[in-house]
Amino acid sequence: MSDELKRRQQAIRLWLADETVTFICTLLGRTRGWFYKWLARYQDQGADGLRDLSRAPHASPVRVPDTVRQMILAIRKRLERRRGAKARYRLAGAPTIRSELEGLEVKPLPSLRTIRRILQQAGCTNPALPRMPPSRVTHYPGVQATHSNQVHQLDLVGPRYLKGRHTRYHFLVYKDVFDLAIYLEFQPAPVLSDVLGFVVRAWQHLGIPAILQIDNDVLFAGTGRWPRSVNRFIRLALRVGVELLFIPEGEPYHNGSVENFNGWFQPRLLAIRLRRPVQVRHELAALMAVCNHEHIHPQLGYRTAHQIRQRQTFRRLPANFADHLHPLPISVGRVTFIRKVRASGRITILHEKIRVGKRLKGRYVRATLFTRTQTLKIYYCGKLVKQVAYPIRGVS
């Protein structure tokens, strides 16, 4: 029992014993307004009226009817049945459930937070994907996508093996960072010509991006046998007007959009007994259809990637594009590298060390190679901190 409740009870006892209001208020150190408030409560409700009233609203904004709660759990159960190739890749989270409730004209429509809480209380949630490790660096010069085909990400996943086979396979995964549209292929351990063919088909399928963000795999950045040389992958990007953006070495989480997708689709796909490449490719076709046409994203206004893209016109490679099959010159354009400055004050660009300065050690810088002038410009927090001549090997 609280001290305040004891004072209210004592005040009423004294009043019932015919003590004056002035005496009661002086004894308890309270005002006459306080006394008459609790006297009115007592006369109206008896002793129970001396207790504090609940501060909870009479109609809680997060309270949903039991029928809606049951609908949420029933929809979740239906979505998790995973029957058929496409059903394996359908989402069963709060946005999808909310969209279905909206289609059924359920009112009031519960919020995403309320749906997640109901699923959590019923033990129907899955553990979240691991997040990017925390960093003490305050500035990372990445790109925030604000529209489709502004920033794409590419990743190779593998090696993977089929049941009873020894051939090494890889998933080639391509994703739009803004609208989350995807394109995937499954190939034996790819060589550079395979990757070139893949990105050509991705650009024919999704369109040509302004920026393609990638890691520093030798298929993308070259082997380092000839520093300052640009391989066929970089040349192809320059040829079609795509700016390549290489993320920091050894930090794949900066390609977070495609990495998160890799962590989502692999457990679903690899849980199947996969024996033949044609079986995997059939699954990937179903996966792409569901992800692009059925996955609903809150950040897109509860629309799918297809709904975002269907009213837009994109620059695409023609079906007969074959430049990647022939020797490629170095076209005018730029290639960007995000690098963390080492303790020595250096960064590495195309397998050549460039001195930036120890004052920036541990900081991320953005180094852009301009092929027309063969100049490397290095920026920190958007400010040019160094400019050097950068003769590209193989260019006269």
VMD Tcl script that draws the C-alpha trace (Angstrom):
set ca {
  {0.00 0.00 0.00}
  {1.40 3.40 -0.97}
  {1.94 6.26 1.49}
  {-0.41 8.44 -0.55}
  {-3.24 5.90 -0.26}
  {-2.66 5.71 3.50}
  {-3.01 9.51 3.79}
  {-6.30 9.44 1.85}
  {-7.68 6.70 4.10}
  {-6.57 8.57 7.23}
  {-8.22 11.75 5.99}
  {-11.55 9.96 5.52}
  {-11.28 8.26 8.94}
  {-10.71 11.63 10.60}
  {-13.62 13.17 8.71}
  {-15.89 10.29 9.74}
  {-14.73 10.91 13.36}
  {-16.07 14.49 12.99}
  {-12.72 16.27 12.76}
  {-12.68 19.61 10.92}
  {-11.33 19.93 7.40}
  {-8.81 22.53 8.57}
  {-7.43 20.13 11.21}
  {-7.21 17.22 8.73}
  {-5.37 19.26 6.08}
  {-2.96 20.73 8.64}
  {-2.19 17.30 10.09}
  {-1.58 15.66 6.72}
  {0.06 18.63 5.02}
  {-2.46 18.73 2.19}
  {-4.71 21.39 0.68}
  {-8.46 21.68 1.07}
  {-8.83 20.98 -2.66}
  {-7.00 17.68 -2.21}
  {-9.28 16.73 0.68}
  {-12.55 17.52 -1.13}
  {-11.39 15.64 -4.23}
  {-10.92 12.42 -2.27}
  {-14.00 13.01 -0.17}
  {-16.06 13.19 -3.37}
  {-14.44 9.98 -4.62}
  {-15.22 8.27 -1.29}
  {-18.84 9.39 -1.26}
  {-19.29 8.23 -4.85}
  {-17.38 4.91 -4.85}
  {-16.66 4.04 -1.25}
  {-13.20 2.99 -0.07}
  {-12.22 1.76 -3.56}
  {-12.56 5.32 -4.83}
  {-9.48 6.29 -2.83}
  {-7.23 4.24 -5.11}
  {-5.53 5.66 -8.21}
  {-7.41 5.22 -11.46}
  {-5.68 3.40 -14.33}
  {-3.94 5.79 -16.73}
  {-4.35 3.38 -19.65}
  {-6.65 4.70 -22.40}
  {-10.12 3.15 -22.54}
  {-9.48 2.13 -26.14}
  {-5.83 1.20 -26.58}
  {-4.47 2.16 -30.01}
  {-2.53 -1.13 -30.24}
  {-5.37 -3.31 -29.07}
  {-6.83 -5.34 -31.90}
  {-9.95 -7.51 -31.84}
  {-9.41 -11.21 -31.24}
  {-10.82 -11.94 -34.70}
  {-8.13 -9.82 -36.35}
  {-5.48 -11.44 -34.17}
  {-6.63 -14.86 -35.36}
  {-6.62 -13.66 -38.96}
  {-3.01 -12.49 -38.60}
  {-1.89 -15.87 -37.27}
  {-3.93 -17.77 -39.89}
  {-2.42 -15.74 -42.74}
  {1.05 -16.31 -41.32}
  {0.41 -20.06 -41.15}
  {-0.84 -20.14 -44.74}
  {2.17 -18.21 -46.02}
  {4.57 -20.56 -44.24}
  {3.20 -23.75 -45.81}
  {5.79 -23.40 -48.60}
  {4.04 -25.74 -51.03}
  {5.41 -25.47 -54.55}
  {8.44 -23.76 -56.07}
  {7.14 -20.22 -55.73}
  {5.70 -20.68 -52.24}
  {9.18 -21.41 -50.91}
  {10.20 -17.83 -51.60}
  {7.11 -15.92 -50.57}
  {7.50 -13.60 -47.61}
  {5.47 -14.20 -44.47}
  {6.38 -11.09 -42.48}
  {4.34 -8.18 -41.19}
  {4.29 -6.15 -44.46}
  {2.89 -9.10 -46.45}
  {0.31 -9.87 -43.77}
  {-0.71 -6.22 -43.55}
  {-1.13 -6.05 -47.33}
  {-3.40 -9.11 -47.28}
  {-5.49 -7.64 -44.44}
  {-5.80 -4.45 -46.46}
  {-6.95 -6.48 -49.46}
  {-9.62 -8.07 -47.25}
  {-10.68 -4.56 -46.16}
  {-10.02 -5.23 -42.49}
  {-10.67 -2.07 -40.46}
  {-9.03 -0.66 -38.50}
  {-5.89 -1.89 -40.23}
  {-3.27 -2.86 -37.61}
  {0.17 -1.29 -37.86}
  {3.33 -3.21 -38.74}
  {4.48 -2.88 -35.14}
  {1.23 -4.39 -33.85}
  {1.42 -7.30 -36.33}
  {5.03 -7.99 -35.35}
  {4.07 -7.94 -31.67}
  {1.26 -10.44 -32.24}
  {3.58 -12.74 -34.20}
  {6.23 -12.47 -31.51}
  {3.77 -13.26 -28.74}
  {2.67 -16.36 -30.69}
  {6.29 -17.47 -31.20}
  {6.04 -17.07 -34.98}
  {9.06 -14.85 -35.63}
  {12.42 -15.80 -37.08}
  {15.81 -14.53 -35.89}
  {16.97 -11.40 -37.66}
  {19.87 -11.47 -40.09}
  {23.17 -10.33 -38.59}
  {23.75 -6.62 -38.92}
  {26.80 -4.76 -40.09}
  {29.34 -4.60 -37.26}
  {29.41 -1.27 -35.45}
  {32.06 1.17 -36.57}
  {33.72 4.08 -34.84}
  {34.27 5.78 -38.16}
  {31.82 8.66 -38.45}
  {31.93 9.15 -42.22}
  {31.48 6.51 -44.91}
  {31.34 7.94 -48.46}
  {28.74 5.53 -49.77}
  {25.83 6.22 -52.11}
  {22.19 6.39 -51.00}
  {19.86 5.19 -53.76}
  {16.78 7.35 -54.27}
  {15.38 5.80 -57.46}
  {15.52 2.65 -59.56}
  {18.69 1.89 -61.54}
  {20.70 4.45 -59.63}
  {22.76 1.90 -57.67}
  {23.03 -1.83 -58.34}
  {25.06 -4.39 -56.40}
  {26.71 -7.57 -57.70}
  {28.04 -10.54 -55.77}
  {29.34 -14.06 -56.39}
  {28.23 -16.71 -53.90}
  {30.06 -20.02 -53.74}
  {31.35 -22.49 -54.28}
  {28.28 -24.69 -53.88}
  {27.90 -28.37 -54.76}
  {24.98 -30.42 -56.05}
  {24.05 -33.74 -54.49}
  {26.38 -36.45 -55.77}
  {28.45 -34.06 -57.92}
  {31.93 -32.64 -57.51}
  {31.57 -29.66 -59.84}
  {31.94 -26.29 -58.13}
  {29.07 -23.92 -58.82}
  {28.43 -20.29 -57.96}
  {25.36 -18.13 -57.66}
  {25.69 -14.82 -59.49}
  {23.45 -12.34 -57.70}
  {22.50 -8.91 -59.00}
  {20.23 -6.46 -57.17}
  {18.83 -2.95 -57.42}
  {19.46 -1.21 -54.10}
  {16.39 1.06 -54.30}
  {13.51 -1.08 -55.54}
  {15.13 -4.44 -54.59}
  {14.59 -6.04 -58.01}
  {16.87 -9.04 -58.53}
  {18.46 -11.11 -61.27}
  {20.24 -14.43 -60.56}
  {22.08 -17.16 -62.42}
  {23.72 -20.45 -61.43}
  {26.96 -21.39 -63.19}
  {30.01 -23.60 -62.78}
  {32.88 -21.72 -61.12}
  {32.80 -18.64 -63.33}
  {35.67 -17.16 -65.27}
  {35.78 -13.56 -66.43}
  {33.92 -14.25 -69.69}
  {31.06 -15.83 -67.72}
  {30.77 -12.79 -65.46}
  {30.78 -10.46 -68.46}
  {27.95 -12.42 -70.04}
  {26.04 -12.35 -66.76}
  {26.19 -8.58 -66.29}
  {25.16 -8.07 -69.92}
  {22.06 -10.20 -69.33}
  {21.39 -8.37 -66.05}
  {21.56 -5.02 -67.87}
  {19.22 -6.38 -70.53}
  {16.82 -7.60 -67.84}
  {16.87 -4.76 -65.27}
  {18.42 -1.94 -67.26}
  {21.76 -0.16 -67.07}
  {22.55 1.46 -63.70}
  {24.38 4.69 -63.07}
  {26.57 2.93 -60.47}
  {27.43 -0.74 -60.01}
  {28.79 -1.46 -56.52}
  {31.04 -4.50 -56.18}
  {33.72 -6.02 -53.96}
  {37.36 -6.51 -54.87}
  {37.18 -10.03 -56.30}
  {39.89 -10.70 -58.89}
  {37.18 -11.15 -61.53}
  {36.16 -7.51 -60.98}
  {39.41 -5.76 -60.05}
  {42.01 -7.93 -61.79}
  {44.75 -10.14 -60.42}
  {47.37 -7.51 -59.66}
  {49.87 -8.98 -62.09}
  {49.98 -5.61 -63.84}
  {49.25 -2.72 -61.44}
  {47.30 0.23 -62.89}
  {45.75 -1.98 -65.56}
  {42.00 -2.19 -66.09}
  {40.60 -5.59 -66.98}
  {37.75 -6.45 -69.33}
  {35.14 -6.15 -66.60}
  {36.07 -2.53 -65.89}
  {36.35 -1.84 -69.62}
  {32.85 -3.22 -70.25}
  {31.38 -0.99 -67.54}
  {33.12 2.04 -69.03}
  {31.92 1.01 -72.50}
  {28.22 1.15 -71.50}
  {28.53 4.20 -69.23}
  {28.42 2.50 -65.81}
  {30.51 3.85 -62.94}
  {31.98 0.96 -60.96}
  {32.18 1.54 -57.21}
  {34.56 -0.79 -55.37}
  {33.80 -1.15 -51.66}
  {36.62 -1.30 -49.06}
  {38.78 -4.40 -49.16}
  {37.77 -7.10 -46.69}
  {34.50 -5.38 -45.72}
  {31.71 -7.17 -47.63}
  {29.00 -5.76 -45.35}
  {29.19 -2.49 -47.26}
  {27.41 -4.40 -50.03}
  {24.68 -4.90 -47.46}
  {21.66 -5.03 -49.78}
  {22.86 -7.96 -51.85}
  {24.55 -9.62 -48.84}
  {21.27 -9.57 -46.91}
  {19.48 -11.09 -49.88}
  {22.12 -13.83 -50.06}
  {21.53 -14.63 -46.40}
  {17.78 -14.81 -47.01}
  {17.48 -16.92 -50.16}
  {20.22 -19.53 -49.60}
  {18.66 -21.35 -46.60}
  {15.37 -21.69 -48.54}
  {16.98 -22.86 -51.76}
  {19.68 -25.10 -50.32}
  {17.18 -26.90 -48.06}
  {15.98 -28.69 -51.22}
  {17.74 -31.82 -52.49}
  {19.36 -30.28 -55.52}
  {20.82 -32.81 -57.97}
  {20.96 -31.12 -61.39}
  {21.75 -27.61 -62.60}
  {18.45 -27.48 -64.49}
  {16.63 -28.04 -61.20}
  {18.47 -25.11 -59.59}
  {17.73 -22.85 -62.55}
  {14.05 -23.76 -62.34}
  {14.10 -22.74 -58.68}
  {15.88 -19.47 -59.49}
  {13.25 -18.62 -62.09}
  {10.54 -19.09 -59.45}
  {12.59 -17.12 -56.92}
  {13.02 -14.16 -59.28}
  {9.34 -14.16 -60.21}
  {8.22 -14.08 -56.57}
  {10.80 -11.52 -55.41}
  {10.17 -9.12 -58.28}
  {6.39 -9.48 -58.59}
  {5.12 -10.50 -55.14}
  {7.44 -9.25 -52.40}
  {5.89 -6.18 -50.82}
  {8.23 -3.56 -49.34}
  {7.11 -0.89 -46.83}
  {9.83 1.49 -48.01}
  {8.26 1.36 -51.49}
  {4.84 2.29 -50.19}
  {3.80 -1.38 -49.84}
  {4.47 -2.01 -53.51}
  {6.53 -4.61 -55.33}
  {9.61 -4.01 -57.45}
  {7.54 -4.73 -60.56}
  {4.94 -2.14 -59.60}
  {7.66 0.48 -59.11}
  {9.34 -0.34 -62.41}
  {6.38 -0.89 -64.73}
  {5.72 2.83 -65.24}
  {9.34 3.76 -65.86}
  {11.53 3.63 -68.92}
  {15.09 2.41 -68.47}
  {18.15 2.35 -70.66}
  {18.84 -1.30 -71.50}
  {21.37 -3.17 -73.58}
  {19.90 -4.44 -76.86}
  {19.31 -8.16 -77.26}
  {22.07 -8.40 -79.89}
  {24.75 -6.66 -77.75}
  {28.03 -8.50 -78.23}
  {30.79 -5.98 -77.48}
  {31.90 -8.03 -74.47}
  {32.86 -10.88 -76.80}
  {35.54 -8.77 -78.48}
  {38.59 -6.79 -77.29}
  {37.42 -3.67 -75.48}
  {39.16 -0.28 -75.54}
  {39.23 1.94 -72.47}
  {36.31 4.32 -72.86}
  {35.97 7.73 -71.27}
  {34.45 7.44 -67.82}
  {35.34 7.00 -64.18}
  {35.94 4.22 -61.69}
  {35.58 4.85 -57.97}
  {37.19 3.08 -55.02}
  {36.23 3.49 -51.36}
  {39.23 2.72 -49.22}
  {40.13 2.87 -45.53}
  {43.47 4.55 -45.06}
  {45.97 2.21 -43.44}
  {48.23 3.16 -40.53}
  {51.00 3.79 -43.04}
  {48.84 6.51 -44.63}
  {48.44 4.52 -47.86}
  {45.57 3.04 -49.85}
  {45.66 0.54 -52.71}
  {44.11 1.34 -56.10}
  {44.28 -1.33 -58.81}
  {47.03 -3.11 -56.88}
  {49.21 -0.02 -56.56}
  {49.83 1.76 -53.26}
  {49.01 5.45 -53.12}
  {50.12 7.70 -50.24}
  {47.26 9.74 -48.77}
  {48.76 10.79 -45.45}
  {48.81 9.42 -41.91}
  {46.49 12.18 -40.74}
  {43.65 10.20 -42.38}
  {44.58 6.77 -41.04}
  {41.52 4.72 -40.16}
  {39.30 7.03 -42.23}
  {37.39 6.19 -45.37}
  {38.30 8.09 -48.53}
  {36.78 8.05 -51.98}
  {39.26 7.75 -54.85}
  {37.97 8.30 -58.39}
  {39.97 7.44 -61.49}
  {39.11 9.60 -64.52}
  {40.11 7.68 -67.63}
  {40.09 10.62 -70.05}
  {42.76 12.55 -68.14}
  {44.24 9.49 -66.41}
  {43.97 11.32 -63.11}
  {43.20 9.96 -59.66}
  {41.34 12.32 -57.32}
  {41.01 11.41 -53.65}
  {38.24 12.93 -51.51}
  {37.58 12.93 -47.78}
  {34.18 14.12 -46.54}
  {33.53 15.45 -50.03}
  {36.68 17.59 -50.12}
  {39.53 16.96 -52.53}
  {42.61 16.04 -50.47}
  {44.93 14.76 -53.20}
  {45.21 14.59 -56.97}
  {47.82 12.53 -58.79}
  {48.60 11.54 -62.36}
  {47.62 7.90 -62.85}
  {48.80 6.53 -66.19}
  {46.72 3.46 -67.03}
  {48.71 0.50 -68.25}
  {47.87 -0.47 -71.80}
  {46.91 3.03 -72.92}
  {49.35 4.79 -75.23}
}
mol new
graphics top color blue
foreach p $ca { graphics top sphere $p radius 0.5 }
foreach p [lrange $ca 0 end-1] q [lrange $ca 1 end] { graphics top cylinder $p $q radius 0.2 }
display resetview
